[in-house]
Amino acid sequence: MRTDKDEILKLFPAPGFRKYQKETLVRMAEEFETGVKCILLDAPTGFGKSPVNIAFAEAAEKAFYITPQLTLIDQMKRDKYVGKHITEIKGRQNYFCQFDPVATVDVGMCQRVKDFQDCKKYEDCPYYKQKMKALNAHTAIMSFAYFILEGYSESDNSFGRRELLILDESHNIDKFVVNYISLTISPWSVPFSIYQKVSNIVGNIKNIQDAISVISTVRDIAASQTEVIQTTLMGGMLSIVQTTALQKLINFVGNADRFLASVQETEWVHQINWSSYKGKNYPRLIVQPLYARTFMKDMIWCRAEKFIISSATLLNIPLFLREVGLDDLLKPDEVLHLKIPSTFPIENRPILDATEDGTIVMTRDEQEANFMAAVKVLEKIIELEPNINIAVHCHSYRISIGIMNLIDNKYKTRIVSHTAENRQEMLEEWMKSKGKVFLAVSFEEGQDWVGDICDCQVLFKVPYGDVGDKRVARRLELKEWKWYRNETLKTVIQSYGRAVRGPEEKAHYYVIDASFINLIKRTAKDIPEWYYDALPDHWKVLVDFNKYRENGGRY
């Protein structure tokens, strides 16, 4: 990779530099020259991470640019300075078959007809044509999910290894890996005919050995049915339904084989919850690795020589490196942590205390007693912020429904709520509206509420992880409270960054849940300076943040 600082500055794609960008480019170039292999670019909204990342992508022989969501790929492609430097590739389900326009490529004619001859793959297929463009491009941009799946499953013209891997908005890459590795047995994850054979057993699983037995059984049935469907394909054409079932079976067998091969090497947890299918509830088995780090090298770090990991919430660097397994792969002097200040005026992005002098605590034990008081505070905020869009971070659908049930009728005309099924539709309705209050569940990340889309946010409840989740419970049993609080703080800070997206934009951020005070006290060392500066003065005194301020540098 070319790391001469003057050349890096020339490769910067924008016509001018925002504050801190030039100094950051120079520092990164100098550090790569000294042998640093991984730069953690810890930069808040507004810094402009993408053009900085692109300058180094251009300097590499070839680069990956990985983001967690397809919407972020689309945003970058639309950027007039960045877009021309990247070539995107998405999963096959995002492209339509040239020979069956109602079918996406993943269930297209080549998947349903044996030895389908009409399609010249790299000339006719929209997916493979785009993949070839991305393969030949200097910088290929894709989602985390595609990056992992393609590395495992597509031997035909695979991307393989590149010199530089850029992971953007990457604070949760360990979660992506855990979710990818996780295995589920439900009416949705395997064909219902298979699920019925083990549904009674699933509901009675007591330990991980029981889970292994059930997964082995389902794996063998799935493999057998895969052969049956593939034999059908030998004799003619599959329907889209059959092809979807076949792919579901193949994916399950692959995931089950990986689980069975690794279950003795690292700790896994299992849990049983419920899944609704055609109006009935059925037990669902989920098995997850306790830690992602075991799998990170083979799934991510083996794909490149150097890394740029960028986010606004790289909070506790030793903890982050441990969670993603980089502490084992790299020496301390091969990792650089760069912390960038915010360029947005503090007065434009204040965090406001609405906790009623700390009396409204919304933790699990206190929530029922304080719920009505919290709704009354929300009503006051709605009165204080008329004629603008407000986002209320509810943390769960139960809380969202509770607000709808208890809020005074005169405010209900302003409320926009959503379910798991219509979340995108209702989000878009709210974004196009004026003066509406959006009861948001799990919209803390990946949202770009620019302009007057959102001029006020409310943290109704601090989003602590569910202690009823066995993976969370096991880690707390192991006294991993730092991890637990760090995950919560990341989510809160991510939500804070949704509304103020430029230096001229303004938005209030109200905190109703007083358990937030305890959170910032216990995570003071990990709070970014630009976030601390926006806190109310009386909370700064409680946190005594100054004694924890660090000068940045190497870990």
C-alpha positions as CSV (number, residue, x, y, z in Angstrom):
1,M,0.0,0.0,0.0
2,R,1.3,3.4,-0.9
3,T,1.6,5.4,2.3
4,D,3.5,8.5,1.3
5,K,1.5,11.2,3.1
6,D,1.6,13.7,0.1
7,E,0.3,11.0,-2.2
8,I,-2.4,10.1,0.3
9,L,-3.6,13.7,0.4
10,K,-3.7,13.7,-3.4
11,L,-5.9,10.6,-3.4
12,F,-8.5,12.3,-1.1
13,P,-11.7,12.3,-3.2
14,A,-13.3,15.5,-2.1
15,P,-12.2,19.0,-3.4
16,G,-11.4,20.3,0.1
17,F,-10.8,19.1,3.7
18,R,-13.2,19.3,6.6
19,K,-11.8,20.1,10.0
20,Y,-9.4,17.3,11.2
21,Q,-9.4,15.4,8.0
22,K,-6.1,16.5,6.6
23,E,-4.3,15.9,9.9
24,T,-5.9,12.5,10.2
25,L,-4.8,11.4,6.8
26,V,-1.3,12.4,7.5
27,R,-1.2,10.6,10.8
28,M,-2.7,7.5,9.4
29,A,-0.2,7.5,6.5
30,E,2.7,7.9,8.9
31,E,1.5,5.1,11.2
32,F,1.0,2.6,8.3
33,E,4.6,3.4,7.2
34,T,5.9,2.5,10.7
35,G,4.3,-1.0,10.6
36,V,0.9,-0.4,12.0
37,K,-1.6,-3.0,10.5
38,C,-4.9,-1.8,12.1
39,I,-6.1,1.7,12.6
40,L,-9.2,2.2,14.7
41,L,-10.7,5.5,13.4
42,D,-12.9,6.7,16.2
43,A,-14.8,9.6,14.7
44,P,-18.2,11.1,15.3
45,T,-20.9,12.0,12.8
46,G,-19.8,14.9,10.6
47,F,-16.1,14.2,10.5
48,G,-16.4,12.5,7.1
49,K,-15.0,9.0,7.5
50,S,-15.9,7.8,4.1
51,P,-13.6,10.1,2.0
52,V,-10.8,9.4,4.5
53,N,-11.3,5.7,4.1
54,I,-11.5,6.0,0.3
55,A,-8.1,7.8,0.1
56,F,-6.5,4.7,1.7
57,A,-8.6,2.3,-0.4
58,E,-7.2,4.1,-3.5
59,A,-3.7,3.7,-2.1
60,A,-4.0,0.0,-1.7
61,E,-3.5,-2.6,-4.4
62,K,-7.2,-3.6,-3.9
63,A,-9.6,-3.0,-1.1
64,F,-12.8,-4.2,0.5
65,Y,-15.2,-1.6,1.9
66,I,-17.7,-3.2,4.2
67,T,-20.8,-1.7,5.8
68,P,-23.5,-3.3,8.0
69,Q,-26.5,-2.2,6.0
70,L,-27.5,-2.0,2.3
71,T,-28.9,1.5,2.9
72,L,-25.4,2.7,3.8
73,I,-24.1,1.3,0.5
74,D,-26.8,3.2,-1.4
75,Q,-25.9,6.4,0.6
76,M,-22.2,6.1,-0.4
77,K,-23.0,5.4,-4.0
78,R,-25.1,8.6,-4.2
79,D,-22.2,10.6,-2.7
80,K,-20.8,12.8,-5.5
81,Y,-17.2,12.5,-4.2
82,V,-17.1,8.9,-2.9
83,G,-19.5,7.1,-5.2
84,K,-17.3,7.0,-8.3
85,H,-14.5,5.3,-6.3
86,I,-16.5,2.2,-5.3
87,T,-18.3,-0.6,-7.0
88,E,-21.1,-2.3,-5.1
89,I,-22.2,-5.9,-5.0
90,K,-25.2,-7.2,-3.1
91,G,-26.7,-10.6,-2.5
92,R,-28.4,-12.5,-5.4
93,Q,-31.8,-11.8,-3.9
94,N,-31.3,-8.2,-4.9
95,Y,-31.2,-8.9,-8.6
96,F,-33.9,-10.2,-11.0
97,C,-33.4,-13.2,-13.3
98,Q,-33.0,-12.2,-16.9
99,F,-35.0,-15.2,-18.1
100,D,-37.8,-15.1,-15.4
101,P,-38.4,-11.4,-14.4
102,V,-40.6,-12.3,-11.5
103,A,-37.9,-14.4,-9.9
104,T,-34.8,-13.0,-8.2
105,V,-31.4,-14.6,-9.1
106,D,-31.2,-16.8,-6.0
107,V,-34.3,-18.6,-7.3
108,G,-33.8,-17.9,-11.0
109,M,-33.9,-20.3,-13.9
110,C,-30.3,-21.5,-13.4
111,Q,-31.2,-22.7,-10.0
112,R,-34.4,-24.4,-11.1
113,V,-33.5,-26.1,-14.4
114,K,-30.6,-28.6,-14.5
115,D,-27.8,-27.5,-16.8
116,F,-29.7,-24.4,-17.9
117,Q,-28.0,-23.4,-21.2
118,D,-29.8,-20.2,-22.2
119,C,-27.9,-18.0,-19.7
120,K,-24.4,-17.0,-20.3
121,K,-23.7,-16.2,-16.7
122,Y,-21.3,-13.3,-17.0
123,E,-23.0,-11.8,-20.0
124,D,-26.7,-12.2,-19.1
125,C,-27.1,-12.5,-15.3
126,P,-27.5,-9.1,-13.6
127,Y,-25.9,-10.5,-10.4
128,Y,-22.9,-12.1,-12.0
129,K,-22.3,-9.1,-14.3
130,Q,-22.3,-6.8,-11.3
131,K,-20.1,-9.3,-9.4
132,M,-17.5,-9.2,-12.2
133,K,-17.5,-5.4,-12.1
134,A,-16.9,-5.6,-8.3
135,L,-14.2,-8.3,-8.7
136,N,-12.3,-6.1,-11.2
137,A,-12.9,-2.9,-9.3
138,H,-10.2,-1.3,-7.2
139,T,-12.6,-1.0,-4.2
140,A,-15.6,-3.3,-3.8
141,I,-18.3,-2.3,-1.4
142,M,-20.6,-4.8,0.2
143,S,-22.5,-5.6,3.4
144,F,-21.0,-7.5,6.3
145,A,-23.5,-10.3,5.6
146,Y,-22.5,-10.6,1.9
147,F,-18.8,-10.4,2.8
148,I,-19.0,-13.3,5.2
149,L,-21.4,-15.4,3.1
150,E,-19.4,-14.9,-0.2
151,G,-16.2,-15.9,1.6
152,Y,-17.8,-19.1,2.7
153,S,-20.1,-20.2,-0.1
154,E,-19.0,-18.9,-3.5
155,S,-16.0,-20.6,-4.9
156,D,-16.8,-19.4,-8.4
157,N,-14.7,-16.2,-8.8
158,S,-14.5,-15.4,-5.1
159,F,-13.2,-12.1,-3.9
160,G,-10.6,-14.0,-1.8
161,R,-8.0,-11.8,-0.1
162,R,-7.3,-8.1,-0.7
163,E,-4.6,-5.8,0.7
164,L,-6.9,-3.5,2.7
165,L,-10.1,-4.2,4.5
166,I,-12.2,-1.1,5.6
167,L,-14.9,-1.9,8.1
168,D,-17.2,1.1,8.4
169,E,-19.8,1.5,11.2
170,S,-18.0,-1.5,12.6
171,H,-18.6,-1.3,16.4
172,N,-20.9,-4.3,16.3
173,I,-19.0,-6.7,14.0
174,D,-18.8,-9.3,16.8
175,K,-22.7,-9.3,16.9
176,F,-22.8,-9.8,13.1
177,V,-20.6,-12.8,13.4
178,V,-22.5,-14.3,16.3
179,N,-25.8,-13.9,14.4
180,Y,-24.3,-15.4,11.3
181,I,-22.9,-18.4,13.2
182,S,-26.2,-18.9,15.2
183,L,-28.4,-21.8,14.4
184,T,-32.2,-21.8,14.6
185,I,-34.8,-24.6,14.4
186,S,-38.2,-23.2,13.8
187,P,-41.1,-23.5,11.3
188,W,-39.3,-20.7,9.4
189,S,-35.7,-21.9,9.4
190,V,-36.4,-25.3,8.0
191,P,-39.3,-26.7,6.0
192,F,-42.4,-27.2,8.2
193,S,-42.6,-30.9,7.3
194,I,-39.1,-31.4,8.9
195,Y,-39.9,-29.1,11.9
196,Q,-43.0,-31.2,12.7
197,K,-40.8,-34.3,13.2
198,V,-39.0,-32.6,16.1
199,S,-41.3,-29.9,17.4
200,N,-42.2,-31.9,20.6
201,I,-38.6,-32.5,21.3
202,V,-37.6,-28.9,20.7
203,G,-39.9,-27.7,23.5
204,N,-38.3,-30.1,26.0
205,I,-34.6,-29.3,25.4
206,K,-32.9,-29.0,28.8
207,N,-29.2,-28.6,28.0
208,I,-26.7,-28.1,25.1
209,Q,-26.3,-31.9,24.7
210,D,-30.1,-32.1,24.0
211,A,-29.7,-29.3,21.5
212,I,-26.8,-31.1,19.8
213,S,-28.9,-34.3,19.5
214,V,-31.9,-32.4,17.9
215,I,-29.7,-30.4,15.6
216,S,-28.0,-33.7,14.4
217,T,-31.3,-35.2,13.8
218,V,-32.7,-32.3,11.8
219,R,-29.4,-32.0,9.9
220,D,-29.7,-35.6,8.7
221,I,-33.3,-35.2,7.7
222,A,-32.5,-32.0,5.9
223,A,-29.6,-33.6,4.0
224,S,-31.8,-36.5,3.0
225,Q,-34.5,-34.1,1.7
226,T,-31.9,-32.1,-0.1
227,E,-31.0,-35.2,-2.1
228,V,-34.7,-35.8,-2.9
229,I,-35.2,-32.3,-4.3
230,Q,-31.9,-32.5,-6.2
231,T,-33.1,-35.7,-7.7
232,T,-36.2,-33.9,-8.8
233,L,-34.1,-31.3,-10.4
234,M,-32.2,-34.0,-12.3
235,G,-35.5,-34.9,-14.0
236,G,-36.7,-31.5,-14.9
237,M,-37.6,-28.1,-13.4
238,L,-38.1,-27.0,-9.8
239,S,-40.7,-24.4,-8.8
240,I,-39.6,-21.3,-7.0
241,V,-41.1,-22.8,-3.8
242,Q,-39.0,-26.0,-4.2
243,T,-35.9,-23.9,-4.9
244,T,-36.4,-21.8,-1.9
245,A,-36.9,-24.9,0.2
246,L,-33.7,-26.5,-1.3
247,Q,-31.6,-23.4,-0.4
248,K,-33.1,-23.3,3.1
249,L,-32.1,-27.0,3.5
250,I,-28.6,-26.5,2.1
251,N,-28.0,-23.5,4.3
252,F,-29.2,-25.4,7.4
253,V,-27.0,-28.4,6.7
254,G,-23.9,-26.1,6.2
255,N,-24.7,-24.2,9.5
256,A,-25.4,-27.4,11.4
257,D,-22.1,-28.9,10.2
258,R,-20.2,-25.9,11.4
259,F,-21.9,-26.0,14.7
260,L,-21.3,-29.7,15.3
261,A,-17.7,-29.3,14.3
262,S,-17.1,-26.4,16.8
263,V,-19.5,-27.0,19.6
264,Q,-16.8,-28.8,21.7
265,E,-14.1,-26.1,21.0
266,T,-15.9,-23.1,22.4
267,E,-18.9,-22.4,24.6
268,W,-22.3,-22.3,23.1
269,V,-25.6,-21.3,24.7
270,H,-29.1,-22.5,23.8
271,Q,-32.5,-21.0,24.5
272,I,-36.1,-21.8,23.7
273,N,-38.6,-19.2,22.8
274,W,-41.7,-19.1,20.6
275,S,-42.3,-18.6,16.9
276,S,-45.7,-17.8,15.3
277,Y,-46.4,-19.8,12.1
278,K,-49.8,-19.7,10.3
279,G,-51.6,-18.5,13.4
280,K,-50.1,-21.0,15.9
281,N,-47.2,-20.7,18.3
282,Y,-44.3,-23.2,18.1
283,P,-41.2,-23.7,20.2
284,R,-38.0,-22.3,18.6
285,L,-34.5,-23.4,19.4
286,I,-31.6,-20.9,19.0
287,V,-28.0,-21.9,19.7
288,Q,-25.3,-19.2,19.7
289,P,-21.6,-19.1,20.5
290,L,-20.9,-17.2,23.7
291,Y,-18.1,-15.3,21.9
292,A,-17.4,-14.2,18.4
293,R,-13.7,-14.1,18.7
294,T,-13.3,-17.8,18.1
295,F,-14.6,-17.3,14.5
296,M,-13.3,-13.9,13.6
297,K,-10.0,-14.8,12.1
298,D,-11.4,-17.3,9.6
299,M,-14.4,-15.2,8.7
300,I,-12.9,-11.7,8.6
301,W,-9.3,-11.1,9.5
302,C,-7.8,-13.7,7.1
303,R,-9.3,-11.7,4.1
304,A,-6.7,-8.8,4.2
305,E,-3.3,-7.7,5.3
306,K,-4.2,-4.3,6.8
307,F,-7.4,-2.9,8.4
308,I,-9.2,0.4,8.9
309,I,-12.0,0.0,11.4
310,S,-14.1,3.2,11.7
311,S,-17.1,4.1,13.9
312,A,-18.3,6.8,16.2
313,T,-18.6,4.3,19.1
314,L,-15.3,2.4,19.5
315,L,-15.5,3.0,23.2
316,N,-13.3,0.6,25.2
317,I,-10.5,-0.4,22.9
318,P,-9.0,-3.2,24.9
319,L,-12.5,-4.7,25.2
320,F,-13.2,-4.2,21.5
321,L,-10.0,-5.9,20.5
322,R,-10.7,-8.8,22.8
323,E,-14.2,-9.3,21.5
324,V,-13.2,-9.4,17.9
325,G,-10.0,-11.5,18.4
326,L,-7.5,-8.9,17.2
327,D,-5.6,-8.9,20.5
328,D,-4.4,-12.4,19.6
329,L,-3.5,-11.6,16.0
330,L,-1.8,-8.3,16.3
331,K,0.9,-6.9,18.6
332,P,0.1,-3.8,20.6
333,D,2.3,-1.6,18.5
334,E,0.5,-2.8,15.3
335,V,-2.8,-1.2,16.4
336,L,-3.4,2.6,16.5
337,H,-6.5,4.2,18.0
338,L,-7.3,7.6,16.6
339,K,-9.9,9.7,18.4
340,I,-11.4,12.6,16.5
341,P,-13.3,15.5,18.1
342,S,-16.7,16.5,17.0
343,T,-17.1,19.5,14.6
344,F,-20.7,20.2,15.6
345,P,-21.4,23.0,18.1
346,I,-22.4,21.7,21.5
347,E,-25.3,24.1,21.7
348,N,-26.8,22.5,18.6
349,R,-26.9,19.0,20.1
350,P,-27.6,19.2,23.9
351,I,-28.5,16.3,26.0
352,L,-31.3,17.4,28.4
353,D,-32.3,16.0,31.7
354,A,-36.0,15.0,31.8
355,T,-35.7,12.5,34.6
356,E,-37.7,14.5,37.2
357,D,-34.7,14.8,39.5
358,G,-33.8,11.2,39.0
359,T,-37.1,9.8,40.2
360,I,-38.1,8.1,36.9
361,V,-36.1,4.9,36.8
362,M,-37.1,2.5,34.0
363,T,-35.1,-0.6,34.9
364,R,-37.0,-3.9,34.9
365,D,-37.8,-3.7,38.6
366,E,-38.8,-0.1,38.6
367,Q,-40.5,0.2,35.3
368,E,-44.1,-0.7,36.2
369,A,-44.2,1.8,39.0
370,N,-42.7,4.7,36.9
371,F,-44.2,4.0,33.5
372,M,-47.1,6.5,33.8
373,A,-44.8,9.2,35.2
374,A,-42.5,8.7,32.2
375,V,-45.4,9.0,29.8
376,K,-46.4,12.3,31.5
377,V,-42.9,13.6,30.9
378,L,-43.1,12.6,27.3
379,E,-46.3,14.6,27.0
380,K,-44.5,17.6,28.4
381,I,-41.7,17.2,25.8
382,I,-44.3,17.0,23.0
383,E,-45.8,20.2,24.3
384,L,-42.3,21.8,24.4
385,E,-41.5,20.7,20.9
386,P,-44.5,21.6,18.7
387,N,-44.7,21.3,14.9
388,I,-41.5,19.2,14.6
389,N,-40.8,15.6,14.2
390,I,-39.8,13.7,17.4
391,A,-38.2,10.2,17.6
392,V,-38.8,8.3,20.9
393,H,-36.4,5.5,21.4
394,C,-38.6,2.9,23.2
395,H,-36.2,-0.1,23.3
396,S,-39.1,-2.6,23.0
397,Y,-42.5,-3.1,21.4
398,R,-43.9,-3.7,24.8
399,I,-42.9,-0.1,25.8
400,S,-44.1,1.3,22.5
401,I,-47.5,-0.3,23.0
402,G,-47.6,0.9,26.7
403,I,-47.0,4.5,25.6
404,M,-49.8,4.3,23.0
405,N,-52.2,2.9,25.7
406,L,-51.4,5.5,28.3
407,I,-50.7,8.7,26.4
408,D,-53.5,11.3,26.5
409,N,-55.8,11.1,23.5
410,K,-55.0,14.7,22.5
411,Y,-51.5,13.6,21.5
412,K,-52.4,10.4,19.7
413,T,-53.0,12.2,16.4
414,R,-49.2,13.0,16.4
415,I,-48.1,9.5,17.2
416,V,-46.7,7.1,14.5
417,S,-46.0,3.6,15.8
418,H,-44.9,0.5,14.0
419,T,-44.8,-3.3,14.4
420,A,-42.1,-5.7,13.3
421,E,-43.9,-6.3,10.1
422,N,-44.5,-2.6,9.0
423,R,-41.5,-0.9,10.5
424,Q,-40.0,0.3,7.3
425,E,-43.3,1.5,5.9
426,M,-44.1,3.5,9.1
427,L,-40.6,4.9,9.3
428,E,-41.0,6.3,5.8
429,E,-44.4,7.7,6.6
430,W,-43.0,9.5,9.7
431,M,-39.9,10.8,7.7
432,K,-42.2,12.4,5.2
433,S,-44.5,14.0,7.8
434,K,-44.3,17.1,9.9
435,G,-45.0,17.4,13.6
436,K,-45.2,13.7,14.2
437,V,-43.9,11.6,17.1
438,F,-42.3,8.3,16.0
439,L,-42.3,5.5,18.6
440,A,-39.1,3.9,17.4
441,V,-38.0,0.3,18.3
442,S,-34.4,-0.6,17.3
443,F,-33.8,2.4,15.1
444,E,-30.7,3.5,17.0
445,E,-28.4,2.8,14.1
446,G,-28.2,3.1,10.3
447,Q,-30.6,6.1,10.1
448,D,-29.7,9.4,8.4
449,W,-32.4,11.8,9.7
450,V,-31.0,14.8,8.0
451,G,-32.6,18.3,7.8
452,D,-35.9,18.6,9.4
453,I,-36.7,14.9,9.4
454,C,-36.1,14.8,13.1
455,D,-35.5,17.8,15.3
456,C,-35.9,16.1,18.7
457,Q,-35.1,12.7,20.2
458,V,-36.2,11.1,23.4
459,L,-34.5,8.3,25.3
460,F,-37.6,6.8,27.0
461,K,-35.7,3.8,28.4
462,V,-32.0,3.0,28.5
463,P,-31.5,0.0,26.2
464,Y,-29.9,-2.5,28.5
465,G,-29.5,-6.0,27.1
466,D,-32.2,-8.5,28.0
467,V,-31.0,-10.5,31.1
468,G,-33.6,-13.1,30.1
469,D,-31.4,-13.8,27.0
470,K,-29.3,-16.8,28.0
471,R,-26.2,-15.5,26.1
472,V,-26.4,-12.2,28.1
473,A,-27.2,-14.1,31.3
474,R,-24.2,-16.3,30.9
475,R,-21.8,-13.4,30.3
476,L,-23.2,-11.7,33.4
477,E,-22.7,-14.9,35.3
478,L,-19.1,-14.7,34.3
479,K,-19.0,-11.1,35.8
480,E,-18.7,-9.4,32.4
481,W,-20.5,-6.3,33.5
482,K,-18.1,-4.0,31.6
483,W,-19.1,-5.7,28.4
484,Y,-22.8,-5.4,29.3
485,R,-22.6,-1.7,30.1
486,N,-20.4,-1.0,27.1
487,E,-22.9,-2.5,24.7
488,T,-25.7,-0.3,26.3
489,L,-23.6,2.9,26.0
490,K,-22.8,2.1,22.4
491,T,-26.5,1.9,21.6
492,V,-27.4,5.1,23.4
493,I,-24.6,7.1,21.7
494,Q,-25.6,5.7,18.3
495,S,-29.2,6.8,18.9
496,Y,-27.9,10.3,19.8
497,G,-26.2,10.6,16.4
498,R,-29.3,10.0,14.3
499,A,-30.6,13.6,14.2
500,V,-27.8,16.1,14.0
501,R,-26.0,15.2,10.8
502,G,-24.4,18.5,9.9
503,P,-22.8,21.5,11.7
504,E,-25.8,23.7,11.0
505,E,-28.5,21.2,12.2
506,K,-30.0,21.3,15.6
507,A,-31.8,18.8,17.8
508,H,-32.6,18.3,21.5
509,Y,-32.0,14.9,23.0
510,Y,-34.1,14.3,26.1
511,V,-33.4,11.6,28.7
512,I,-36.4,10.4,30.7
513,D,-34.9,7.2,32.2
514,A,-32.8,8.1,35.2
515,S,-30.9,4.8,35.0
516,F,-28.9,6.7,32.4
517,I,-27.1,8.5,35.2
518,N,-25.9,5.3,36.7
519,L,-24.8,4.1,33.2
520,I,-22.6,7.2,32.6
521,K,-21.1,7.0,36.1
522,R,-20.1,3.4,35.5
523,T,-18.8,3.9,32.0
524,A,-17.1,7.3,32.4
525,K,-13.8,6.1,31.1
526,D,-15.3,5.0,27.8
527,I,-17.5,8.1,27.1
528,P,-16.2,10.0,24.1
529,E,-15.2,13.6,24.9
530,W,-17.6,15.0,22.2
531,Y,-20.5,13.2,23.9
532,Y,-19.5,14.1,27.4
533,D,-19.4,17.8,26.4
534,A,-23.1,17.6,25.5
535,L,-24.2,16.3,28.9
536,P,-25.9,18.7,31.4
537,D,-23.4,20.3,33.7
538,H,-24.9,18.7,36.8
539,W,-24.3,15.2,35.3
540,K,-20.7,16.1,34.4
541,V,-20.1,16.8,38.1
542,L,-21.5,13.4,39.0
543,V,-19.4,11.6,36.4
544,D,-16.2,13.4,37.1
545,F,-15.1,12.6,33.6
546,N,-11.9,14.7,33.7
547,K,-10.0,12.3,35.8
548,Y,-10.5,9.7,33.1
549,R,-9.6,11.8,30.0
550,E,-6.9,10.1,27.9
551,N,-4.6,11.6,25.3
552,G,-5.4,9.0,22.7
553,G,-2.6,6.9,21.0
554,R,-1.6,3.3,21.1
555,Y,-3.2,0.4,23.0
